[in-house]
Amino acid sequence: MNRKENLDSVLEKISRAANRCGRNPLEIKLLAVSKVFPVEDILDVYNLGIRSFGESRAQELRDKAPQMPENIEWHFIGPLQINKIKYVVPNAGLIHAVDSLKLAQAIASFGARKEIVPKILVEINTSDEEAKHGFSQNKAIEAALEINEIENLDVQGLMTMAARTEDQKEIRSSFAKLKKIQLALQNQSENSFNELSMGMSGDFEIAIEEGSTIVRVGTGIFGPRRRQ
């Protein structure tokens, strides 16, 4: 399929998944994950109507953003090193993978110097896989509440990646756990933690059924990634 067909297929799947669980499809943001794709490929998808794009490498975001239309909403979805914050905060409308108090404080501090209030998501490791980033489930609520108290930081919600498996029950469980943490936080904080970033090309329909508000779809739209 070409990219228009890919996008139409993804949008239809989002709509069907939302309808299955009684949700409005318009509540769900489709984030086109453009990491490793050149600007001409991103423009191709932009011209199909997509305005939200996700990058996972700080320098790549820094280099691409000035070349693209100003009405693009950039999201940073990868692990972020403190020394790369300077490339991300000025360009990203939302930083998804904040996985430590130290990183959150550094983002807030840099933002204050630039008169920016960064928007972030707290990353939770709901699959308990050692290779994944994020706060453990038993520390998630305490960590999110502590980060929420940092000045000059807008905590929008939570982010996770599903278990690395073909077992749909395990995948669903990864997402359901994040929703459960969100509900617990809402009971303990004035912050609604509204955003749940979960679901990628292979599992976003399950994520929507479990409450995702942002799905991160790369190959499902762009096609296979080019070798680096």
Backbone torsions as a table, in degrees:
resi	resn	phi	psi	omega
1	MET	NA	150.8	173.2
2	ASN	-83.9	177.1	-173.0
3	ARG	-67.2	-33.2	176.5
4	LYS	-64.0	-43.1	177.8
5	GLU	-65.1	-40.3	176.7
6	ASN	-58.3	-49.0	-177.8
7	LEU	-63.8	-44.2	178.5
8	ASP	-59.1	-40.1	179.4
9	SER	-64.8	-43.6	179.2
10	VAL	-63.5	-45.0	-179.8
11	LEU	-62.7	-37.4	178.0
12	GLU	-66.9	-40.7	178.4
13	LYS	-65.6	-38.7	176.1
14	ILE	-60.8	-46.0	-179.1
15	SER	-62.1	-44.5	-178.9
16	ARG	-65.7	-42.6	-179.8
17	ALA	-63.5	-41.7	178.5
18	ALA	-63.7	-43.8	-179.2
19	ASN	-63.6	-34.9	-180.0
20	ARG	-61.6	-30.5	-177.0
21	CYS	-112.2	17.4	174.1
22	GLY	72.0	27.5	179.3
23	ARG	-105.6	157.8	174.6
24	ASN	-83.7	121.9	179.9
25	PRO	-56.7	-25.6	-179.2
26	LEU	-70.9	-12.8	176.6
27	GLU	-75.6	-11.3	-171.6
28	ILE	-109.0	121.7	178.7
29	LYS	-87.3	129.8	173.7
30	LEU	-92.7	115.5	178.3
31	LEU	-102.0	115.1	178.9
32	ALA	-82.4	113.4	-175.8
33	VAL	-82.3	108.5	-170.4
34	SER	-103.6	9.5	-178.2
35	LYS	-56.7	138.5	-178.1
36	VAL	71.6	-10.2	177.6
37	PHE	-86.9	140.5	-179.7
38	PRO	-72.7	167.1	-174.7
39	VAL	-61.7	-31.3	-180.0
40	GLU	-65.8	-34.4	176.2
41	ASP	-69.6	-39.1	178.1
42	ILE	-64.8	-42.0	177.5
43	LEU	-61.4	-35.2	177.3
44	ASP	-58.3	-46.3	180.0
45	VAL	-73.9	-37.2	175.2
46	TYR	-56.2	-42.8	-178.6
47	ASN	-70.4	-10.7	173.3
48	LEU	-89.5	-1.5	174.6
49	GLY	111.8	-4.1	-179.6
50	ILE	-80.7	136.9	-178.6
51	ARG	-121.8	-7.4	-179.1
52	SER	-113.7	122.9	-176.8
53	PHE	-129.2	146.0	-177.4
54	GLY	-116.0	131.9	176.1
55	GLU	-121.2	150.6	-178.0
56	SER	-121.4	1.6	177.2
57	ARG	-122.5	126.6	-171.5
58	ALA	-60.5	-46.7	-178.1
59	GLN	-67.5	-31.9	179.0
60	GLU	-65.7	-42.2	176.1
61	LEU	-62.9	-45.3	179.0
62	ARG	-56.2	-41.7	-175.7
63	ASP	-78.4	-35.3	-176.0
64	LYS	-78.5	-40.6	-171.3
65	ALA	-54.0	-45.2	-178.2
66	PRO	-68.0	-18.1	-177.8
67	GLN	-88.2	-6.0	-171.3
68	MET	-112.5	162.8	178.7
69	PRO	-55.2	145.3	-175.0
70	GLU	-69.0	-19.5	-177.4
71	ASN	-87.2	9.1	172.2
72	ILE	-74.8	137.5	172.9
73	GLU	-100.0	110.7	-179.3
74	TRP	-89.9	137.3	173.5
75	HIS	-118.2	140.6	173.9
76	PHE	-104.7	119.5	-169.6
77	ILE	-115.9	-0.9	-176.6
78	GLY	-99.3	174.5	173.4
79	PRO	-59.7	139.7	-175.7
80	LEU	-121.5	122.6	174.7
81	GLN	-85.3	146.5	-176.1
82	ILE	-59.3	-36.0	-178.9
83	ASN	-74.0	-4.1	177.7
84	LYS	-106.4	0.6	-179.4
85	ILE	-55.8	-37.4	-176.5
86	LYS	-60.8	-23.5	178.4
87	TYR	-86.1	-22.9	-170.2
88	VAL	-98.2	-48.6	-173.7
89	VAL	-57.3	-42.3	-179.6
90	PRO	-69.6	-16.6	-172.9
91	ASN	-111.5	-26.4	-172.1
92	ALA	-95.0	126.9	174.3
93	GLY	-74.3	-22.8	178.0
94	LEU	-151.4	131.2	177.3
95	ILE	-105.8	115.7	-168.8
96	HIS	-83.2	-36.4	-162.8
97	ALA	-110.2	57.4	176.8
98	VAL	-82.4	112.1	-168.9
99	ASP	-119.9	14.3	175.4
100	SER	-156.8	154.1	176.7
101	LEU	-64.0	-39.6	-179.6
102	LYS	-61.2	-42.5	178.5
103	LEU	-65.0	-44.2	179.8
104	ALA	-59.7	-43.5	179.5
105	GLN	-64.5	-39.7	-179.9
106	ALA	-67.1	-39.8	177.1
107	ILE	-62.4	-45.6	-179.9
108	ALA	-62.9	-42.1	-178.7
109	SER	-65.2	-44.8	178.5
110	PHE	-64.1	-42.8	178.8
111	GLY	-58.9	-41.5	179.9
112	ALA	-61.2	-39.9	179.8
113	ARG	-65.8	-29.5	-178.5
114	LYS	-99.5	6.1	-177.9
115	GLU	58.0	43.3	176.3
116	ILE	-122.9	137.6	171.4
117	VAL	-102.4	98.6	-175.0
118	PRO	-66.2	141.1	173.9
119	LYS	-98.0	132.4	-175.3
120	ILE	-137.1	164.2	167.6
121	LEU	-121.2	145.4	176.8
122	VAL	-91.4	125.1	-177.6
123	GLU	-86.3	130.1	179.2
124	ILE	-118.7	134.8	177.5
125	ASN	-90.0	89.5	-176.0
126	THR	-85.2	-6.8	179.3
127	SER	-97.6	-8.7	-178.8
128	ASP	60.0	26.4	177.5
129	GLU	-87.8	129.0	-175.0
130	GLU	-62.4	-28.8	-177.5
131	ALA	-74.0	-14.6	-176.2
132	LYS	-91.3	150.1	175.6
133	HIS	-84.2	172.0	175.0
134	GLY	113.6	159.0	176.8
135	PHE	-69.3	144.3	175.5
136	SER	-67.4	159.0	-177.1
137	GLN	-61.6	-35.5	-176.7
138	ASN	-76.1	-11.3	176.6
139	LYS	-110.8	-2.4	-170.4
140	ALA	-61.2	-49.1	-174.8
141	ILE	-66.7	-47.3	178.8
142	GLU	-59.3	-44.2	-178.4
143	ALA	-65.4	-45.2	-178.7
144	ALA	-63.5	-40.5	178.6
145	LEU	-65.9	-38.8	179.2
146	GLU	-67.4	-44.0	178.3
147	ILE	-64.1	-35.3	-179.9
148	ASN	-62.6	-21.8	-179.1
149	GLU	-86.4	-7.7	-178.8
150	ILE	-69.6	131.6	178.3
151	GLU	-70.7	151.8	178.5
152	ASN	61.2	39.7	177.5
153	LEU	-145.3	131.4	-179.3
154	ASP	-108.8	99.5	-178.8
155	VAL	-83.4	109.9	-173.7
156	GLN	-88.6	-23.1	-177.1
157	GLY	164.1	-144.9	-171.2
158	LEU	-131.5	160.9	179.5
159	MET	-140.8	145.3	172.9
160	THR	-150.7	165.8	170.4
161	MET	-117.7	141.8	-177.7
162	ALA	-69.7	162.9	173.0
163	ALA	-56.3	142.9	-179.8
164	ARG	-83.4	87.4	-174.5
165	THR	-161.1	162.8	173.1
166	GLU	-91.8	-6.2	-177.5
167	ASP	-75.9	108.7	-175.7
168	GLN	-64.9	-27.7	177.6
169	LYS	-65.5	-40.9	178.3
170	GLU	-67.6	-40.9	178.0
171	ILE	-60.6	-48.3	179.8
172	ARG	-60.3	-39.8	179.5
173	SER	-61.7	-39.4	178.2
174	SER	-57.8	-42.0	-178.5
175	PHE	-75.5	-40.2	179.9
176	ALA	-61.9	-35.1	179.0
177	LYS	-64.7	-38.6	179.0
178	LEU	-66.5	-40.9	177.6
179	LYS	-60.9	-40.2	179.3
180	LYS	-63.5	-41.2	177.6
181	ILE	-64.6	-41.4	177.3
182	GLN	-57.8	-47.0	-178.9
183	LEU	-62.4	-39.3	177.9
184	ALA	-64.0	-41.4	178.8
185	LEU	-65.2	-39.9	180.0
186	GLN	-63.1	-28.2	178.2
187	ASN	-79.5	-14.7	-175.1
188	GLN	-115.3	-0.1	-173.3
189	SER	-144.4	152.4	173.4
190	GLU	-74.9	-19.5	176.0
191	ASN	-73.1	134.3	-177.5
192	SER	-81.7	-14.8	-178.0
193	PHE	46.1	48.6	-169.3
194	ASN	-64.3	-36.2	-171.2
195	GLU	-85.1	133.6	172.3
196	LEU	-123.7	107.6	177.9
197	SER	-92.1	103.2	179.3
198	MET	-158.0	142.8	-178.6
199	GLY	108.1	127.7	178.0
200	MET	-125.6	-168.3	-171.3
201	SER	-52.5	-38.4	-174.3
202	GLY	-89.3	-10.3	-173.1
203	ASP	-142.4	13.7	-173.2
204	PHE	-67.4	-25.5	178.7
205	GLU	-67.1	-41.0	175.9
206	ILE	-63.6	-41.9	-179.5
207	ALA	-60.3	-41.7	178.6
208	ILE	-62.2	-42.4	179.0
209	GLU	-62.2	-24.4	-179.3
210	GLU	-99.7	6.1	171.6
211	GLY	112.4	7.0	-179.5
212	SER	-58.7	141.3	173.4
213	THR	-111.3	-13.6	176.6
214	ILE	-135.5	121.2	175.6
215	VAL	-110.2	139.2	-172.9
216	ARG	-108.2	101.3	-172.7
217	VAL	-118.7	118.8	180.0
218	GLY	-108.7	-77.2	-177.1
219	THR	-62.9	-27.1	178.4
220	GLY	-63.3	-21.4	177.8
221	ILE	-107.7	-53.2	-172.7
222	PHE	-78.8	-23.7	-171.5
223	GLY	93.4	-173.6	-176.9
224	PRO	-57.6	142.0	179.2
225	ARG	-72.8	145.5	178.3
226	ARG	-76.7	144.6	177.3
227	ARG	-66.7	139.5	-179.8
228	GLN	-90.3	NA	NA
